Structures are given as C-alpha cells and as structure tokens.
C-alpha cells in the first residue's frame, strides 16, 4: 500500500456494492456526528478513496462513495506503506467491556450544572453569618435545565474498555472491537526497525486498509454504550 496521492493501494481492491455497504457501516461507527472537525463527523471521499477517522483510527476503501470535505493535509500518508511488515492475521481478541456509571455526570445522564447562587453546595451563608438552605435551588445544588451529558449520551452509563497489546502496541479495545468486524484483516508495522517503539499499527484486508494509534499508558478508556467516546 501507499500513502502517495493518486497511487493505487496495492492491497485493497475496489469493493462490490454489497461489500461497500458493509464496510461503510463499519466506517460510520468510528465517526462522531457531533465532532467539531467535519472530517470526523462522517466518511468522506478523497482522490478516489473513501476515508473515516476520529483522530485515533483511520480506515480507507477504494472508490469515492461519500462526498468530499475539508480534511487535514497529509491524511493519505497515514495509510499503510508499500513496505509494511506484516506480523500476521488479526488476532481477534475477545472484547467484553464493563458497564459502569458515567464519571462525567455521576450516573445522572445530565451535565453537571451547579447552582450559580451556592456554587452547587446547596447551602448559603446570609449576611448575619448563619448558613441556610439555598433559596434558588431549594438545597439541591443544581442549576436550571441541565443538558444531556455528552459523554454518555444521557444514559448515565458508559462502557469501560481495557487496553491490549497487539504487535507491540497498546490498543484501546474499543477499536479492537470495531476491527473484529473486518474479515481477513492483517496487521503490522511500517518497518521492522519500528517494532520495539512503534506508536501505531497498520491494518489491511482485501478491501480495507488503515492505521490505529497506540495508547501512551494502560489506563482503561470509557466510551458511549453503542459507540462514540466518553
């Protein structure tokens, strides 16, 4: 494969209509309609290919099946290079995320919106020095009309994903779960010299190619249940 503009990728072939629909459904999972960057909201076409990314994973198929959009320069250079060293078939590790209360909203499903009068304490001190229940929030400490929590989508719960090492790179198993849906996937690094300190792994199949950024640590990551990041 190559990241050079206009070159044909040596691995993936142009998908059939049915294959294209299946791969685009997978690619859509990693997009976030609420993202600031347009290129992270939906798959997009560029120079004869269709891409999808959220800034941490990039997937690509042959053919422009979606409209183009403004995207960061050099995005094509992230694709697996021709000299990609293939470590082997994708190991398909089983992914079983734990469902936990959302840390951002405390499980309420609403954004934390503290009362402006008592700063969320629920109690105020009057001029005479005595403490009393806040009259603005009736002692709840909450402000008016809290909005839906963006991190959990209002569910109050998130999926907690562990990290796993594949090809010497720590990966968020949220992305492993997505890649598990791509049949015939292979993974590797761009050069054998990168193996000990690679920051991302490359993936490719007969129809799809891309890259996944590694994690800097082994901390678990929270994501929305059913997709998208928390």
C-alpha positions as CSV (number, residue, x, y, z in Angstrom):
1,X,0.0,0.0,0.0
2,X,1.0,3.6,-0.3
3,X,0.1,7.0,1.1
4,X,1.2,8.8,-2.1
5,X,-1.5,10.9,-3.6
6,X,-3.2,9.3,-6.6
7,X,-1.5,6.0,-6.3
8,X,-3.5,2.8,-6.2
9,X,-3.2,0.8,-3.0
10,X,-1.5,-2.5,-3.6
11,X,-3.6,-4.5,-1.2
12,X,-7.3,-3.5,-1.1
13,X,-9.4,-3.9,-4.3
14,X,-12.5,-1.9,-5.3
15,X,-15.4,-3.4,-3.3
16,X,-18.7,-4.6,-4.8
17,X,-21.9,-2.6,-3.9
18,X,-22.7,-5.1,-1.1
19,X,-19.2,-5.1,0.3
20,X,-19.1,-1.3,0.1
21,X,-22.3,-1.0,2.1
22,X,-20.9,-3.4,4.8
23,X,-17.6,-1.6,5.1
24,X,-19.2,1.9,5.1
25,X,-21.4,0.8,8.0
26,X,-18.2,-0.2,9.9
27,X,-16.5,3.1,9.0
28,X,-19.5,5.0,10.1
29,X,-19.2,3.6,13.7
30,X,-15.9,5.4,14.3
31,X,-17.3,8.8,13.1
32,X,-18.9,11.3,15.6
33,X,-21.7,13.5,14.1
34,X,-21.1,16.0,17.0
35,X,-17.4,16.3,16.3
36,X,-16.0,19.8,15.6
37,X,-14.0,18.7,12.6
38,X,-16.1,17.9,9.6
39,X,-13.9,15.1,8.5
40,X,-14.6,13.3,11.9
41,X,-18.4,13.5,11.5
42,X,-18.8,11.2,8.6
43,X,-16.9,9.1,6.0
44,X,-15.6,11.3,3.1
45,X,-14.2,10.9,-0.4
46,X,-10.7,12.0,-1.4
47,X,-8.7,11.2,-4.5
48,X,-10.6,8.1,-5.5
49,X,-10.9,6.6,-2.0
50,X,-13.3,6.9,0.9
51,X,-12.0,7.6,4.4
52,X,-13.3,7.5,8.0
53,X,-11.4,8.7,11.1
54,X,-11.9,10.0,14.6
55,X,-8.3,11.1,15.1
56,X,-7.2,7.8,16.6
57,X,-8.2,5.4,13.9
58,X,-8.2,5.8,10.1
59,X,-9.9,3.3,7.7
60,X,-10.0,3.6,3.9
61,X,-11.6,1.7,1.0
62,X,-11.2,2.2,-2.8
63,X,-13.7,4.4,-4.6
64,X,-15.3,7.7,-3.6
65,X,-18.6,6.5,-2.1
66,X,-19.1,9.7,0.0
67,X,-18.9,13.4,-0.6
68,X,-15.6,15.2,0.0
69,X,-14.9,17.6,2.8
70,X,-12.1,19.7,4.3
71,X,-9.6,17.3,5.9
72,X,-6.1,17.7,7.4
73,X,-3.2,17.7,5.0
74,X,-1.2,14.5,4.8
75,X,-4.1,12.3,5.8
76,X,-3.2,9.9,3.0
77,X,0.3,9.5,4.3
78,X,-1.1,7.7,7.3
79,X,-2.1,4.7,5.2
80,X,0.0,1.6,5.4
81,X,3.1,1.9,3.2
82,X,4.1,-0.5,0.5
83,X,6.9,-1.8,2.8
84,X,4.5,-2.6,5.6
85,X,5.9,-5.5,7.6
86,X,3.0,-8.0,8.2
87,X,3.1,-9.6,11.6
88,X,0.2,-11.9,10.9
89,X,-3.6,-12.3,10.8
90,X,-5.6,-10.0,13.2
91,X,-5.8,-12.0,16.5
92,X,-9.4,-11.2,17.1
93,X,-9.1,-10.9,20.9
94,X,-12.5,-11.2,22.7
95,X,-13.7,-7.8,23.9
96,X,-16.0,-7.6,26.9
97,X,-16.4,-4.0,28.1
98,X,-17.7,-3.4,31.6
99,X,-20.7,-1.2,32.0
100,X,-20.1,1.5,34.7
101,X,-21.6,4.8,35.9
102,X,-20.5,7.7,33.8
103,X,-17.8,9.7,35.6
104,X,-18.7,13.0,34.0
105,X,-22.3,13.1,35.2
106,X,-22.1,10.8,38.1
107,X,-24.7,8.5,36.6
108,X,-27.4,11.1,36.2
109,X,-27.3,11.3,32.4
110,X,-27.3,15.1,32.7
111,X,-24.4,17.6,32.6
112,X,-23.2,18.9,36.0
113,X,-24.8,22.3,36.2
114,X,-24.2,23.7,39.6
115,X,-26.4,26.4,41.1
116,X,-24.9,29.9,40.5
117,X,-26.0,31.1,43.9
118,X,-24.4,28.5,46.1
119,X,-21.9,27.0,43.6
120,X,-23.5,23.6,43.9
121,X,-23.2,23.4,47.7
122,X,-27.0,23.6,48.3
123,X,-26.4,26.0,51.2
124,X,-25.6,29.7,51.5
125,X,-24.4,32.0,54.3
126,X,-26.5,35.0,55.0
127,X,-25.3,38.5,56.0
128,X,-25.6,37.6,59.6
129,X,-23.2,34.7,59.3
130,X,-25.8,31.9,59.6
131,X,-25.9,29.1,57.0
132,X,-29.2,28.2,55.4
133,X,-30.6,26.2,52.5
134,X,-30.1,27.9,49.2
135,X,-33.4,29.5,48.1
136,X,-32.5,29.5,44.4
137,X,-32.0,25.7,44.1
138,X,-34.0,24.6,47.2
139,X,-30.9,22.9,48.6
140,X,-30.3,20.6,45.6
141,X,-27.1,22.4,44.5
142,X,-28.3,22.1,40.9
143,X,-28.8,24.9,38.3
144,X,-31.7,25.2,36.0
145,X,-32.3,22.9,33.0
146,X,-29.2,20.7,33.0
147,X,-28.4,19.5,29.5
148,X,-27.9,15.9,28.4
149,X,-24.4,14.6,29.2
150,X,-22.3,14.5,26.1
151,X,-20.0,11.7,27.4
152,X,-22.7,9.1,28.0
153,X,-25.4,10.4,25.7
154,X,-27.8,10.8,28.6
155,X,-27.7,7.1,29.6
156,X,-25.8,7.7,32.8
157,X,-23.7,4.7,32.0
158,X,-20.6,4.1,29.8
159,X,-18.7,1.1,28.5
160,X,-15.2,0.7,30.1
161,X,-12.7,-0.8,27.7
162,X,-9.4,-2.3,28.7
163,X,-6.2,-2.0,26.7
164,X,-4.5,-4.9,24.9
165,X,-1.0,-5.2,23.3
166,X,-1.1,-6.2,19.6
167,X,2.1,-6.0,17.5
168,X,3.9,-4.4,20.4
169,X,1.4,-1.5,20.6
170,X,-1.1,-0.9,23.4
171,X,-4.5,-0.5,21.8
172,X,-7.9,0.6,23.2
173,X,-10.1,-2.5,22.9
174,X,-12.9,-0.2,21.7
175,X,-11.1,-0.1,18.3
176,X,-10.2,-3.8,18.5
177,X,-14.0,-4.5,18.8
178,X,-14.6,-2.4,15.6
179,X,-11.7,-4.1,13.7
180,X,-13.0,-7.5,14.7
181,X,-15.9,-7.0,12.2
182,X,-13.5,-6.8,9.2
183,X,-12.8,-10.3,7.8
184,X,-9.3,-11.3,6.6
185,X,-7.6,-8.4,8.4
186,X,-3.8,-8.4,8.7
187,X,-1.7,-6.2,10.9
188,X,1.9,-5.0,11.1
189,X,4.3,-2.1,11.3
190,X,5.8,0.0,8.5
191,X,9.3,-1.0,9.1
192,X,11.0,-3.8,11.1
193,X,13.1,-1.1,12.9
194,X,9.9,0.4,14.3
195,X,8.8,-2.8,16.1
196,X,10.2,-2.0,19.5
197,X,8.9,1.6,19.7
198,X,6.0,1.7,17.2
199,X,3.3,4.3,18.1
200,X,0.7,2.8,15.8
201,X,-0.1,-0.4,13.9
202,X,-1.3,-0.7,10.3
203,X,-4.1,-2.9,9.3
204,X,-5.3,-4.1,5.9
205,X,-7.6,-6.7,4.2
206,X,-8.6,-7.3,0.7
207,X,-11.0,-4.3,0.9
208,X,-9.9,-2.1,3.8
209,X,-6.6,-0.6,5.0
210,X,-5.8,1.9,7.8
211,X,-4.0,2.6,11.0
212,X,-4.7,2.7,14.7
213,X,-2.8,4.9,17.2
214,X,-1.5,3.3,20.3
215,X,-2.1,4.3,23.9
216,X,0.6,6.0,26.0
217,X,-0.5,4.1,29.1
218,X,-2.5,1.1,30.2
219,X,-5.5,3.0,31.6
220,X,-8.9,1.9,30.8
221,X,-11.0,4.1,28.4
222,X,-14.6,5.0,28.6
223,X,-16.9,5.1,25.6
224,X,-20.5,5.6,25.0
225,X,-22.6,2.4,25.0
226,X,-23.2,1.6,21.4
227,X,-20.4,3.7,20.1
228,X,-18.6,7.0,20.4
229,X,-16.1,8.2,23.0
230,X,-16.7,9.4,26.5
